[in-house]
Each structure stands twice: as structure tokens, then as C-alpha cells.
Amino acid sequence: MKDYIEERVLDIAAYIIESNSTVRETAKKFGVSKSTVHKDVSERLAQINSALAQEVRKVLDVNKAERHIRGGQATREKYLHHGQIA
């Protein structure tokens, strides 16, 4: 694996753990696609540092479990700003 890829993988992992960030937020922050972030943390990170990969997986699992709540809140905010929900 190229050094710059390995460095990006470790940077992404550290960012996700420190900020409890989602894949989408992380991709935006690092200027890469969601697919790249997912591949970095699910495949490449396991080859580099399996303990760190497990920590990232815990954060992403929590985010996945909570995503339906965030989606509902976003929808509510959208319609509150348009005056359609009391």
C-alpha cells in the first residue's frame, strides 16, 4: 500500500474516533468519496491496525443505529422552516 494512502487511512480513522463523525461527514472533510472512506476504514485499516479498526467500527455502528433518528430530525427541521408542521 502506498504511503499516502496509509497516512490518509490513519488520519480518517483518528478523525472518526475523535469527532464521532459519520462516513458522509468524514468524506466531505477529507475531500474523498463515501466509498473511499468506507473502503479505508473497513478493509485497509484492518490491514494496518486491527485494534484501531475495531474502535472505528464501534463509532460507525453507533452512527448506523442512530441514522434513522437523524433523518427524522432533518425532515422535521425542513418542514418547520417551511411552516408546514405545527
C-alpha positions in Angstrom: 0.0 0.0 0.0 1.3 3.4 -0.9 2.4 5.7 2.0 0.0 8.5 1.2 -3.0 6.0 1.3 -1.8 4.6 4.6 -1.5 8.1 6.0 -5.0 9.0 4.8 -6.5 5.8 6.3 -4.9 6.6 9.7 -6.0 10.3 9.5 -9.5 9.3 8.7 -9.7 6.7 11.5 -8.4 9.2 14.0 -10.9 11.8 12.8 -13.9 9.4 13.1 -12.9 8.4 16.6 -12.2 11.9 17.9 -15.3 13.5 16.4 -17.8 10.6 16.3 -18.2 11.5 12.6 -20.3 9.7 10.1 -18.9 8.4 6.8 -20.6 11.2 4.9 -19.1 13.9 7.2 -15.7 12.4 7.0 -15.8 12.1 3.2 -16.7 15.8 3.0 -13.9 16.8 5.4 -11.2 14.8 3.6 -12.4 15.6 0.0 -12.9 11.9 -0.9 -16.0 9.8 -1.7 -18.1 7.9 0.8 -16.9 4.7 -0.9 -13.3 5.6 -0.3 -13.9 6.3 3.4 -15.8 3.1 3.7 -13.1 1.1 2.0 -10.4 2.8 4.0 -12.0 2.0 7.4 -13.4 -1.4 6.6 -10.6 -3.0 4.5 -7.4 -1.0 4.6 -7.4 -0.1 8.2 -7.8 -3.7 9.3 -4.6 -4.5 7.5 -2.7 -1.6 9.0 -4.0 -1.6 12.6 -6.8 -4.0 13.6 -7.3 -2.5 17.1 -7.9 0.9 15.6 -10.2 -0.7 13.0 -12.3 -2.1 15.9 -12.6 1.3 17.5 -13.7 2.9 14.3 -16.2 0.1 13.7 -17.8 0.8 17.1 -18.3 4.5 16.3 -19.7 3.7 12.8 -22.1 1.1 14.3 -23.5 3.6 16.7 -23.9 6.1 13.9 -25.7 3.5 11.8 -28.0 2.7 14.7 -28.9 6.4 15.1 -29.2 7.4 11.5 -33.0 6.9 11.3 -33.3 9.4 14.2 -31.1 12.0 12.5 -33.1 11.5 9.3 -36.3 12.2 11.1 -34.9 15.3 12.8 -33.7 16.6 9.4 -37.1 16.1 7.9 -38.8 17.8 10.8 -36.4 20.8 10.5 -37.1 21.0 6.8 -40.8 21.3 7.3 -40.6 23.6 10.3 -38.7 26.1 8.3 -41.3 25.9 5.5 -44.2 26.3 8.1 -45.9 23.1 7.3 -45.7 21.4 10.7 -47.3 22.9 13.8 
